[in-house]
Amino acid sequence: MATPPGCGARPGCETLGAMSARSTSIDRFYIGRLQPLAPEGQLSGIVKNAVSGPLALGTLGLAGDQQGDPRYHGGPQKALHHYP
């Protein structure tokens, strides 16, 4: 079985074979567009709304979702944030 990229010997990192043997469900996805926040009017993607139906996940994140500061949010290493 292969070790996931970037896993190393970290506790909780599992082999791909063990991960694929599990099943899980996703309750909902939340996406949002950039919106100005008060009082300064800076653009932020913090406001998210639940969506239903199929949703594409690409290397930069979920289709239709935006992040206000790509230095710290989104991108290939942070394309999807989840709450277990």
Residue pairs with C-beta under 8 A, 6 or more apart in sequence:
1 15
1 16
1 17
1 18
2 15
2 16
2 17
3 13
3 15
3 16
4 13
4 14
4 15
4 16
4 19
7 13
7 14
28 50
28 51
28 52
29 50
29 51
29 55
29 62
30 48
30 49
30 50
30 51
31 48
31 49
31 51
31 55
31 62
31 63
31 64
31 65
32 45
32 46
32 47
32 48
32 49
32 65
32 66
33 45
33 64
33 66
34 43
34 44
34 45
34 66
34 68
35 43
35 44
35 45
35 47
36 42
36 43
36 44
37 43
37 44
37 46
42 68
43 68
44 68
45 65
45 66
45 67
45 68
45 73
46 68
48 65
51 64
55 62
55 63
55 64
56 62
56 63
57 63
57 79
57 80
58 79
59 76
59 79
60 74
60 75
60 76
60 79
61 67
61 74
61 79
61 80
62 79
62 80
67 73
67 74
